[in-house]
Amino acid sequence: GIYDWSGTNPMPPEMLLLPSFLPIHLGKVLCYCRMVYLPMSYLYGKRFVGPITPLILKLREELHLQPYEKINWNKTR
């Protein structure tokens, strides 16, 4: 809830379904990259956002220079 999903680069979970003969198949990348990509792509696909608590609201105020609602998230990529 501190950073909007539209401000991140796409990580489609469908990449995991590509056939293994393709050069960009995840089975051909470093193990560490797969371990990071798998959970992040799942969360990206679900667009998971935790509960917005008072702590999250305070962190938004502290970390962002402008109000959270006015940030152009597409420009932050």
PyMOL Python script that loads the backbone (N, CA, C, O; Angstrom):
from pymol import cmd

cmd.read_pdbstr("""\
ATOM      1  N   GLY A   1       0.789  -1.193   0.000  1.00  0.00           N
ATOM      2  CA  GLY A   1       0.000   0.000   0.000  1.00  0.00           C
ATOM      3  C   GLY A   1       0.835   1.263   0.000  1.00  0.00           C
ATOM      4  O   GLY A   1       0.290   2.360  -0.119  1.00  0.00           O
ATOM      5  N   ILE A   2       2.152   1.134   0.131  1.00  0.00           N
ATOM      6  CA  ILE A   2       3.004   2.318   0.131  1.00  0.00           C
ATOM      7  C   ILE A   2       3.354   2.725  -1.292  1.00  0.00           C
ATOM      8  O   ILE A   2       3.540   3.909  -1.572  1.00  0.00           O
ATOM      9  N   TYR A   3       3.444   1.760  -2.185  1.00  0.00           N
ATOM     10  CA  TYR A   3       3.810   2.016  -3.582  1.00  0.00           C
ATOM     11  C   TYR A   3       2.759   1.356  -4.464  1.00  0.00           C
ATOM     12  O   TYR A   3       2.406   0.197  -4.251  1.00  0.00           O
ATOM     13  N   ASP A   4       2.262   2.085  -5.447  1.00  0.00           N
ATOM     14  CA  ASP A   4       1.194   1.562  -6.302  1.00  0.00           C
ATOM     15  C   ASP A   4       1.742   0.595  -7.349  1.00  0.00           C
ATOM     16  O   ASP A   4       2.853   0.778  -7.845  1.00  0.00           O
ATOM     17  N   TRP A   5       0.967  -0.429  -7.685  1.00  0.00           N
ATOM     18  CA  TRP A   5       1.408  -1.419  -8.671  1.00  0.00           C
ATOM     19  C   TRP A   5       1.626  -0.810 -10.048  1.00  0.00           C
ATOM     20  O   TRP A   5       2.461  -1.306 -10.805  1.00  0.00           O
ATOM     21  N   SER A   6       0.906   0.242 -10.394  1.00  0.00           N
ATOM     22  CA  SER A   6       1.089   0.843 -11.720  1.00  0.00           C
ATOM     23  C   SER A   6       2.433   1.547 -11.850  1.00  0.00           C
ATOM     24  O   SER A   6       2.803   1.956 -12.950  1.00  0.00           O
ATOM     25  N   GLY A   7       3.170   1.699 -10.754  1.00  0.00           N
ATOM     26  CA  GLY A   7       4.502   2.291 -10.797  1.00  0.00           C
ATOM     27  C   GLY A   7       5.608   1.273 -10.966  1.00  0.00           C
ATOM     28  O   GLY A   7       6.781   1.644 -11.015  1.00  0.00           O
ATOM     29  N   THR A   8       5.266   0.004 -11.055  1.00  0.00           N
ATOM     30  CA  THR A   8       6.287  -1.037 -11.216  1.00  0.00           C
ATOM     31  C   THR A   8       6.328  -1.527 -12.659  1.00  0.00           C
ATOM     32  O   THR A   8       5.347  -1.420 -13.396  1.00  0.00           O
ATOM     33  N   ASN A   9       7.461  -2.058 -13.039  1.00  0.00           N
ATOM     34  CA  ASN A   9       7.567  -2.665 -14.363  1.00  0.00           C
ATOM     35  C   ASN A   9       6.787  -3.977 -14.361  1.00  0.00           C
ATOM     36  O   ASN A   9       6.767  -4.680 -13.351  1.00  0.00           O
ATOM     37  N   PRO A  10       6.148  -4.313 -15.476  1.00  0.00           N
ATOM     38  CA  PRO A  10       5.347  -5.540 -15.530  1.00  0.00           C
ATOM     39  C   PRO A  10       6.180  -6.795 -15.277  1.00  0.00           C
ATOM     40  O   PRO A  10       7.298  -6.931 -15.774  1.00  0.00           O
ATOM     41  N   MET A  11       5.612  -7.698 -14.500  1.00  0.00           N
ATOM     42  CA  MET A  11       6.205  -9.014 -14.246  1.00  0.00           C
ATOM     43  C   MET A  11       5.106 -10.051 -14.419  1.00  0.00           C
ATOM     44  O   MET A  11       4.613 -10.595 -13.431  1.00  0.00           O
ATOM     45  N   PRO A  12       4.717 -10.330 -15.646  1.00  0.00           N
ATOM     46  CA  PRO A  12       3.573 -11.220 -15.851  1.00  0.00           C
ATOM     47  C   PRO A  12       3.861 -12.651 -15.402  1.00  0.00           C
ATOM     48  O   PRO A  12       4.887 -13.220 -15.775  1.00  0.00           O
ATOM     49  N   PRO A  13       2.971 -13.235 -14.609  1.00  0.00           N
ATOM     50  CA  PRO A  13       3.163 -14.623 -14.187  1.00  0.00           C
ATOM     51  C   PRO A  13       3.082 -15.605 -15.351  1.00  0.00           C
ATOM     52  O   PRO A  13       3.528 -16.745 -15.231  1.00  0.00           O
ATOM     53  N   GLU A  14       2.520 -15.175 -16.470  1.00  0.00           N
ATOM     54  CA  GLU A  14       2.421 -16.047 -17.642  1.00  0.00           C
ATOM     55  C   GLU A  14       3.792 -16.415 -18.215  1.00  0.00           C
ATOM     56  O   GLU A  14       3.904 -17.365 -18.990  1.00  0.00           O
ATOM     57  N   MET A  15       4.831 -15.672 -17.841  1.00  0.00           N
ATOM     58  CA  MET A  15       6.190 -16.005 -18.294  1.00  0.00           C
ATOM     59  C   MET A  15       6.571 -17.419 -17.869  1.00  0.00           C
ATOM     60  O   MET A  15       7.374 -18.077 -18.530  1.00  0.00           O
ATOM     61  N   LEU A  16       5.993 -17.881 -16.766  1.00  0.00           N
ATOM     62  CA  LEU A  16       6.304 -19.221 -16.265  1.00  0.00           C
ATOM     63  C   LEU A  16       5.703 -20.313 -17.146  1.00  0.00           C
ATOM     64  O   LEU A  16       6.102 -21.474 -17.049  1.00  0.00           O
ATOM     65  N   LEU A  17       4.759 -19.957 -17.995  1.00  0.00           N
ATOM     66  CA  LEU A  17       4.085 -20.937 -18.849  1.00  0.00           C
ATOM     67  C   LEU A  17       4.710 -21.063 -20.235  1.00  0.00           C
ATOM     68  O   LEU A  17       4.259 -21.868 -21.049  1.00  0.00           O
ATOM     69  N   LEU A  18       5.744 -20.273 -20.506  1.00  0.00           N
ATOM     70  CA  LEU A  18       6.382 -20.332 -21.822  1.00  0.00           C
ATOM     71  C   LEU A  18       7.046 -21.685 -22.032  1.00  0.00           C
ATOM     72  O   LEU A  18       7.511 -22.295 -21.068  1.00  0.00           O
ATOM     73  N   PRO A  19       7.101 -22.169 -23.269  1.00  0.00           N
ATOM     74  CA  PRO A  19       7.760 -23.451 -23.532  1.00  0.00           C
ATOM     75  C   PRO A  19       9.263 -23.366 -23.260  1.00  0.00           C
ATOM     76  O   PRO A  19       9.880 -22.316 -23.442  1.00  0.00           O
ATOM     77  N   SER A  20       9.835 -24.475 -22.826  1.00  0.00           N
ATOM     78  CA  SER A  20      11.236 -24.487 -22.387  1.00  0.00           C
ATOM     79  C   SER A  20      12.237 -24.303 -23.521  1.00  0.00           C
ATOM     80  O   SER A  20      13.403 -24.015 -23.256  1.00  0.00           O
ATOM     81  N   PHE A  21      11.822 -24.459 -24.775  1.00  0.00           N
ATOM     82  CA  PHE A  21      12.782 -24.286 -25.872  1.00  0.00           C
ATOM     83  C   PHE A  21      13.060 -22.811 -26.183  1.00  0.00           C
ATOM     84  O   PHE A  21      13.989 -22.506 -26.931  1.00  0.00           O
ATOM     85  N   LEU A  22      12.275 -21.905 -25.625  1.00  0.00           N
ATOM     86  CA  LEU A  22      12.504 -20.482 -25.872  1.00  0.00           C
ATOM     87  C   LEU A  22      13.721 -19.987 -25.089  1.00  0.00           C
ATOM     88  O   LEU A  22      13.964 -20.443 -23.971  1.00  0.00           O
ATOM     89  N   PRO A  23      14.480 -19.067 -25.662  1.00  0.00           N
ATOM     90  CA  PRO A  23      15.673 -18.576 -24.965  1.00  0.00           C
ATOM     91  C   PRO A  23      15.361 -17.759 -23.716  1.00  0.00           C
ATOM     92  O   PRO A  23      16.237 -17.579 -22.870  1.00  0.00           O
ATOM     93  N   ILE A  24      14.125 -17.257 -23.581  1.00  0.00           N
ATOM     94  CA  ILE A  24      13.787 -16.467 -22.397  1.00  0.00           C
ATOM     95  C   ILE A  24      13.052 -17.287 -21.337  1.00  0.00           C
ATOM     96  O   ILE A  24      12.476 -16.718 -20.410  1.00  0.00           O
ATOM     97  N   HIS A  25      13.066 -18.592 -21.459  1.00  0.00           N
ATOM     98  CA  HIS A  25      12.402 -19.453 -20.474  1.00  0.00           C
ATOM     99  C   HIS A  25      13.087 -19.287 -19.120  1.00  0.00           C
ATOM    100  O   HIS A  25      14.313 -19.206 -19.046  1.00  0.00           O
ATOM    101  N   LEU A  26      12.299 -19.236 -18.055  1.00  0.00           N
ATOM    102  CA  LEU A  26      12.864 -18.992 -16.728  1.00  0.00           C
ATOM    103  C   LEU A  26      13.733 -20.135 -16.222  1.00  0.00           C
ATOM    104  O   LEU A  26      14.505 -19.945 -15.282  1.00  0.00           O
ATOM    105  N   GLY A  27      13.627 -21.301 -16.812  1.00  0.00           N
ATOM    106  CA  GLY A  27      14.506 -22.404 -16.432  1.00  0.00           C
ATOM    107  C   GLY A  27      15.941 -22.186 -16.869  1.00  0.00           C
ATOM    108  O   GLY A  27      16.845 -22.901 -16.437  1.00  0.00           O
ATOM    109  N   LYS A  28      16.150 -21.198 -17.726  1.00  0.00           N
ATOM    110  CA  LYS A  28      17.491 -20.925 -18.240  1.00  0.00           C
ATOM    111  C   LYS A  28      18.161 -19.739 -17.558  1.00  0.00           C
ATOM    112  O   LYS A  28      19.253 -19.333 -17.955  1.00  0.00           O
ATOM    113  N   VAL A  29      17.529 -19.188 -16.551  1.00  0.00           N
ATOM    114  CA  VAL A  29      18.130 -18.061 -15.839  1.00  0.00           C
ATOM    115  C   VAL A  29      18.657 -18.533 -14.491  1.00  0.00           C
ATOM    116  O   VAL A  29      18.336 -19.625 -14.024  1.00  0.00           O
ATOM    117  N   LEU A  30      19.460 -17.694 -13.888  1.00  0.00           N
ATOM    118  CA  LEU A  30      20.061 -17.996 -12.601  1.00  0.00           C
ATOM    119  C   LEU A  30      18.984 -18.357 -11.572  1.00  0.00           C
ATOM    120  O   LEU A  30      17.903 -17.768 -11.570  1.00  0.00           O
ATOM    121  N   CYS A  31      19.272 -19.300 -10.720  1.00  0.00           N
ATOM    122  CA  CYS A  31      18.309 -19.780  -9.722  1.00  0.00           C
ATOM    123  C   CYS A  31      17.788 -18.638  -8.855  1.00  0.00           C
ATOM    124  O   CYS A  31      16.596 -18.575  -8.556  1.00  0.00           O
ATOM    125  N   TYR A  32      18.682 -17.734  -8.453  1.00  0.00           N
ATOM    126  CA  TYR A  32      18.268 -16.613  -7.612  1.00  0.00           C
ATOM    127  C   TYR A  32      17.202 -15.778  -8.321  1.00  0.00           C
ATOM    128  O   TYR A  32      16.231 -15.348  -7.698  1.00  0.00           O
ATOM    129  N   CYS A  33      17.382 -15.552  -9.612  1.00  0.00           N
ATOM    130  CA  CYS A  33      16.402 -14.768 -10.378  1.00  0.00           C
ATOM    131  C   CYS A  33      15.039 -15.454 -10.391  1.00  0.00           C
ATOM    132  O   CYS A  33      14.008 -14.793 -10.265  1.00  0.00           O
ATOM    133  N   ARG A  34      15.034 -16.767 -10.543  1.00  0.00           N
ATOM    134  CA  ARG A  34      13.759 -17.509 -10.525  1.00  0.00           C
ATOM    135  C   ARG A  34      13.099 -17.413  -9.160  1.00  0.00           C
ATOM    136  O   ARG A  34      11.884 -17.243  -9.063  1.00  0.00           O
ATOM    137  N   MET A  35      13.902 -17.521  -8.099  1.00  0.00           N
ATOM    138  CA  MET A  35      13.340 -17.480  -6.743  1.00  0.00           C
ATOM    139  C   MET A  35      12.736 -16.115  -6.432  1.00  0.00           C
ATOM    140  O   MET A  35      11.796 -16.029  -5.643  1.00  0.00           O
ATOM    141  N   VAL A  36      13.251 -15.059  -7.028  1.00  0.00           N
ATOM    142  CA  VAL A  36      12.694 -13.724  -6.831  1.00  0.00           C
ATOM    143  C   VAL A  36      11.499 -13.509  -7.756  1.00  0.00           C
ATOM    144  O   VAL A  36      10.480 -12.958  -7.341  1.00  0.00           O
ATOM    145  N   TYR A  37      11.627 -13.946  -9.013  1.00  0.00           N
ATOM    146  CA  TYR A  37      10.592 -13.686 -10.009  1.00  0.00           C
ATOM    147  C   TYR A  37       9.286 -14.415  -9.695  1.00  0.00           C
ATOM    148  O   TYR A  37       8.209 -13.841  -9.860  1.00  0.00           O
ATOM    149  N   LEU A  38       9.361 -15.640  -9.257  1.00  0.00           N
ATOM    150  CA  LEU A  38       8.150 -16.432  -9.023  1.00  0.00           C
ATOM    151  C   LEU A  38       7.196 -15.766  -8.027  1.00  0.00           C
ATOM    152  O   LEU A  38       6.041 -15.529  -8.382  1.00  0.00           O
ATOM    153  N   PRO A  39       7.621 -15.453  -6.797  1.00  0.00           N
ATOM    154  CA  PRO A  39       6.657 -14.823  -5.876  1.00  0.00           C
ATOM    155  C   PRO A  39       6.269 -13.409  -6.295  1.00  0.00           C
ATOM    156  O   PRO A  39       5.124 -12.998  -6.103  1.00  0.00           O
ATOM    157  N   MET A  40       7.217 -12.658  -6.870  1.00  0.00           N
ATOM    158  CA  MET A  40       6.890 -11.296  -7.284  1.00  0.00           C
ATOM    159  C   MET A  40       5.881 -11.290  -8.433  1.00  0.00           C
ATOM    160  O   MET A  40       4.993 -10.440  -8.475  1.00  0.00           O
ATOM    161  N   SER A  41       6.017 -12.232  -9.358  1.00  0.00           N
ATOM    162  CA  SER A  41       5.065 -12.273 -10.470  1.00  0.00           C
ATOM    163  C   SER A  41       3.682 -12.710  -9.982  1.00  0.00           C
ATOM    164  O   SER A  41       2.666 -12.262 -10.512  1.00  0.00           O
ATOM    165  N   TYR A  42       3.645 -13.579  -8.977  1.00  0.00           N
ATOM    166  CA  TYR A  42       2.355 -13.977  -8.401  1.00  0.00           C
ATOM    167  C   TYR A  42       1.669 -12.761  -7.775  1.00  0.00           C
ATOM    168  O   TYR A  42       0.488 -12.511  -8.016  1.00  0.00           O
ATOM    169  N   LEU A  43       2.425 -12.010  -6.969  1.00  0.00           N
ATOM    170  CA  LEU A  43       1.860 -10.820  -6.331  1.00  0.00           C
ATOM    171  C   LEU A  43       1.464  -9.775  -7.367  1.00  0.00           C
ATOM    172  O   LEU A  43       0.445  -9.100  -7.218  1.00  0.00           O
ATOM    173  N   TYR A  44       2.268  -9.642  -8.413  1.00  0.00           N
ATOM    174  CA  TYR A  44       1.943  -8.690  -9.479  1.00  0.00           C
ATOM    175  C   TYR A  44       0.647  -9.105 -10.184  1.00  0.00           C
ATOM    176  O   TYR A  44      -0.202  -8.261 -10.471  1.00  0.00           O
ATOM    177  N   GLY A  45       0.499 -10.385 -10.456  1.00  0.00           N
ATOM    178  CA  GLY A  45      -0.713 -10.871 -11.111  1.00  0.00           C
ATOM    179  C   GLY A  45      -1.957 -10.655 -10.266  1.00  0.00           C
ATOM    180  O   GLY A  45      -3.025 -10.351 -10.797  1.00  0.00           O
ATOM    181  N   LYS A  46      -1.827 -10.811  -8.954  1.00  0.00           N
ATOM    182  CA  LYS A  46      -2.955 -10.610  -8.036  1.00  0.00           C
ATOM    183  C   LYS A  46      -3.162  -9.143  -7.690  1.00  0.00           C
ATOM    184  O   LYS A  46      -4.227  -8.762  -7.204  1.00  0.00           O
ATOM    185  N   ARG A  47      -2.140  -8.313  -7.941  1.00  0.00           N
ATOM    186  CA  ARG A  47      -2.133  -6.899  -7.527  1.00  0.00           C
ATOM    187  C   ARG A  47      -2.435  -6.797  -6.026  1.00  0.00           C
ATOM    188  O   ARG A  47      -3.259  -5.996  -5.583  1.00  0.00           O
ATOM    189  N   PHE A  48      -1.739  -7.637  -5.275  1.00  0.00           N
ATOM    190  CA  PHE A  48      -1.970  -7.724  -3.832  1.00  0.00           C
ATOM    191  C   PHE A  48      -1.637  -6.405  -3.143  1.00  0.00           C
ATOM    192  O   PHE A  48      -0.598  -5.802  -3.410  1.00  0.00           O
ATOM    193  N   VAL A  49      -2.516  -5.968  -2.265  1.00  0.00           N
ATOM    194  CA  VAL A  49      -2.281  -4.802  -1.412  1.00  0.00           C
ATOM    195  C   VAL A  49      -2.752  -5.180  -0.019  1.00  0.00           C
ATOM    196  O   VAL A  49      -3.891  -5.609   0.169  1.00  0.00           O
ATOM    197  N   GLY A  50      -1.878  -5.017   0.943  1.00  0.00           N
ATOM    198  CA  GLY A  50      -2.236  -5.317   2.326  1.00  0.00           C
ATOM    199  C   GLY A  50      -3.198  -4.274   2.872  1.00  0.00           C
ATOM    200  O   GLY A  50      -3.536  -3.309   2.188  1.00  0.00           O
ATOM    201  N   PRO A  51      -3.633  -4.473   4.098  1.00  0.00           N
ATOM    202  CA  PRO A  51      -4.554  -3.508   4.700  1.00  0.00           C
ATOM    203  C   PRO A  51      -3.875  -2.143   4.869  1.00  0.00           C
ATOM    204  O   PRO A  51      -2.702  -2.064   5.233  1.00  0.00           O
ATOM    205  N   ILE A  52      -4.619  -1.088   4.604  1.00  0.00           N
ATOM    206  CA  ILE A  52      -4.102   0.273   4.749  1.00  0.00           C
ATOM    207  C   ILE A  52      -4.324   0.697   6.200  1.00  0.00           C
ATOM    208  O   ILE A  52      -5.428   1.073   6.593  1.00  0.00           O
ATOM    209  N   THR A  53      -3.269   0.628   6.970  1.00  0.00           N
ATOM    210  CA  THR A  53      -3.312   0.954   8.394  1.00  0.00           C
ATOM    211  C   THR A  53      -2.814   2.385   8.605  1.00  0.00           C
ATOM    212  O   THR A  53      -2.282   2.992   7.676  1.00  0.00           O
ATOM    213  N   PRO A  54      -2.978   2.926   9.803  1.00  0.00           N
ATOM    214  CA  PRO A  54      -2.419   4.257  10.077  1.00  0.00           C
ATOM    215  C   PRO A  54      -0.903   4.319   9.843  1.00  0.00           C
ATOM    216  O   PRO A  54      -0.383   5.359   9.438  1.00  0.00           O
ATOM    217  N   LEU A  55      -0.199   3.222  10.094  1.00  0.00           N
ATOM    218  CA  LEU A  55       1.242   3.193   9.842  1.00  0.00           C
ATOM    219  C   LEU A  55       1.535   3.355   8.350  1.00  0.00           C
ATOM    220  O   LEU A  55       2.449   4.091   7.978  1.00  0.00           O
ATOM    221  N   ILE A  56       0.780   2.683   7.503  1.00  0.00           N
ATOM    222  CA  ILE A  56       0.957   2.798   6.053  1.00  0.00           C
ATOM    223  C   ILE A  56       0.704   4.234   5.609  1.00  0.00           C
ATOM    224  O   ILE A  56       1.445   4.765   4.782  1.00  0.00           O
ATOM    225  N   LEU A  57      -0.322   4.858   6.141  1.00  0.00           N
ATOM    226  CA  LEU A  57      -0.628   6.243   5.774  1.00  0.00           C
ATOM    227  C   LEU A  57       0.498   7.182   6.184  1.00  0.00           C
ATOM    228  O   LEU A  57       0.848   8.092   5.432  1.00  0.00           O
ATOM    229  N   LYS A  58       1.069   6.974   7.363  1.00  0.00           N
ATOM    230  CA  LYS A  58       2.197   7.806   7.821  1.00  0.00           C
ATOM    231  C   LYS A  58       3.431   7.575   6.953  1.00  0.00           C
ATOM    232  O   LYS A  58       4.146   8.523   6.629  1.00  0.00           O
ATOM    233  N   LEU A  59       3.684   6.325   6.574  1.00  0.00           N
ATOM    234  CA  LEU A  59       4.826   6.037   5.704  1.00  0.00           C
ATOM    235  C   LEU A  59       4.647   6.692   4.335  1.00  0.00           C
ATOM    236  O   LEU A  59       5.613   7.186   3.753  1.00  0.00           O
ATOM    237  N   ARG A  60       3.430   6.698   3.824  1.00  0.00           N
ATOM    238  CA  ARG A  60       3.161   7.376   2.551  1.00  0.00           C
ATOM    239  C   ARG A  60       3.518   8.856   2.647  1.00  0.00           C
ATOM    240  O   ARG A  60       4.137   9.414   1.741  1.00  0.00           O
ATOM    241  N   GLU A  61       3.121   9.488   3.756  1.00  0.00           N
ATOM    242  CA  GLU A  61       3.425  10.908   3.952  1.00  0.00           C
ATOM    243  C   GLU A  61       4.928  11.145   4.040  1.00  0.00           C
ATOM    244  O   GLU A  61       5.444  12.112   3.479  1.00  0.00           O
ATOM    245  N   GLU A  62       5.626  10.261   4.743  1.00  0.00           N
ATOM    246  CA  GLU A  62       7.048  10.450   4.990  1.00  0.00           C
ATOM    247  C   GLU A  62       7.905  10.149   3.756  1.00  0.00           C
ATOM    248  O   GLU A  62       8.902  10.833   3.522  1.00  0.00           O
ATOM    249  N   LEU A  63       7.537   9.151   2.974  1.00  0.00           N
ATOM    250  CA  LEU A  63       8.386   8.697   1.878  1.00  0.00           C
ATOM    251  C   LEU A  63       8.158   9.429   0.563  1.00  0.00           C
ATOM    252  O   LEU A  63       9.079   9.521  -0.249  1.00  0.00           O
ATOM    253  N   HIS A  64       6.976   9.944   0.334  1.00  0.00           N
ATOM    254  CA  HIS A  64       6.661  10.585  -0.941  1.00  0.00           C
ATOM    255  C   HIS A  64       6.656  12.101  -0.780  1.00  0.00           C
ATOM    256  O   HIS A  64       6.175  12.625   0.225  1.00  0.00           O
ATOM    257  N   LEU A  65       7.194  12.802  -1.778  1.00  0.00           N
ATOM    258  CA  LEU A  65       7.297  14.259  -1.721  1.00  0.00           C
ATOM    259  C   LEU A  65       5.967  14.959  -1.972  1.00  0.00           C
ATOM    260  O   LEU A  65       5.756  16.079  -1.507  1.00  0.00           O
ATOM    261  N   GLN A  66       5.086  14.316  -2.693  1.00  0.00           N
ATOM    262  CA  GLN A  66       3.770  14.897  -2.959  1.00  0.00           C
ATOM    263  C   GLN A  66       2.692  13.962  -2.422  1.00  0.00           C
ATOM    264  O   GLN A  66       2.981  12.807  -2.113  1.00  0.00           O
ATOM    265  N   PRO A  67       1.461  14.439  -2.307  1.00  0.00           N
ATOM    266  CA  PRO A  67       0.397  13.568  -1.791  1.00  0.00           C
ATOM    267  C   PRO A  67       0.267  12.286  -2.621  1.00  0.00           C
ATOM    268  O   PRO A  67       0.380  12.312  -3.847  1.00  0.00           O
ATOM    269  N   TYR A  68       0.031  11.190  -1.945  1.00  0.00           N
ATOM    270  CA  TYR A  68      -0.029   9.867  -2.582  1.00  0.00           C
ATOM    271  C   TYR A  68      -1.030   9.832  -3.725  1.00  0.00           C
ATOM    272  O   TYR A  68      -0.761   9.225  -4.762  1.00  0.00           O
ATOM    273  N   GLU A  69      -2.170  10.468  -3.553  1.00  0.00           N
ATOM    274  CA  GLU A  69      -3.238  10.435  -4.552  1.00  0.00           C
ATOM    275  C   GLU A  69      -2.862  11.198  -5.820  1.00  0.00           C
ATOM    276  O   GLU A  69      -3.452  10.956  -6.873  1.00  0.00           O
ATOM    277  N   LYS A  70      -1.892  12.114  -5.745  1.00  0.00           N
ATOM    278  CA  LYS A  70      -1.527  12.944  -6.898  1.00  0.00           C
ATOM    279  C   LYS A  70      -0.293  12.441  -7.633  1.00  0.00           C
ATOM    280  O   LYS A  70       0.120  13.057  -8.616  1.00  0.00           O
ATOM    281  N   ILE A  71       0.300  11.355  -7.195  1.00  0.00           N
ATOM    282  CA  ILE A  71       1.506  10.832  -7.837  1.00  0.00           C
ATOM    283  C   ILE A  71       1.131  10.180  -9.160  1.00  0.00           C
ATOM    284  O   ILE A  71       0.192   9.387  -9.228  1.00  0.00           O
ATOM    285  N   ASN A  72       1.872  10.519 -10.209  1.00  0.00           N
ATOM    286  CA  ASN A  72       1.690   9.879 -11.515  1.00  0.00           C
ATOM    287  C   ASN A  72       2.560   8.622 -11.515  1.00  0.00           C
ATOM    288  O   ASN A  72       3.755   8.691 -11.805  1.00  0.00           O
ATOM    289  N   TRP A  73       1.969   7.491 -11.193  1.00  0.00           N
ATOM    290  CA  TRP A  73       2.737   6.257 -11.007  1.00  0.00           C
ATOM    291  C   TRP A  73       3.352   5.757 -12.304  1.00  0.00           C
ATOM    292  O   TRP A  73       4.406   5.122 -12.271  1.00  0.00           O
ATOM    293  N   ASN A  74       2.731   6.022 -13.436  1.00  0.00           N
ATOM    294  CA  ASN A  74       3.306   5.581 -14.713  1.00  0.00           C
ATOM    295  C   ASN A  74       4.636   6.264 -14.997  1.00  0.00           C
ATOM    296  O   ASN A  74       5.497   5.681 -15.655  1.00  0.00           O
ATOM    297  N   LYS A  75       4.818   7.483 -14.515  1.00  0.00           N
ATOM    298  CA  LYS A  75       6.083   8.194 -14.712  1.00  0.00           C
ATOM    299  C   LYS A  75       7.193   7.653 -13.813  1.00  0.00           C
ATOM    300  O   LYS A  75       8.371   7.876 -14.093  1.00  0.00           O
ATOM    301  N   THR A  76       6.848   6.963 -12.765  1.00  0.00           N
ATOM    302  CA  THR A  76       7.861   6.490 -11.816  1.00  0.00           C
ATOM    303  C   THR A  76       8.569   5.226 -12.269  1.00  0.00           C
ATOM    304  O   THR A  76       9.526   4.800 -11.622  1.00  0.00           O
ATOM    305  N   ARG A  77       8.136   4.623 -13.342  1.00  0.00           N
ATOM    306  CA  ARG A  77       8.787   3.403 -13.835  1.00  0.00           C
ATOM    307  C   ARG A  77      10.186   3.676 -14.291  1.00  0.00           C
ATOM    308  O   ARG A  77      10.879   2.761 -14.736  1.00  0.00           O
TER     309      ARG A  77
END
""", "prot")
cmd.dss("prot")
cmd.show_as("cartoon", "prot")
cmd.util.cbc("prot")
cmd.orient("prot")
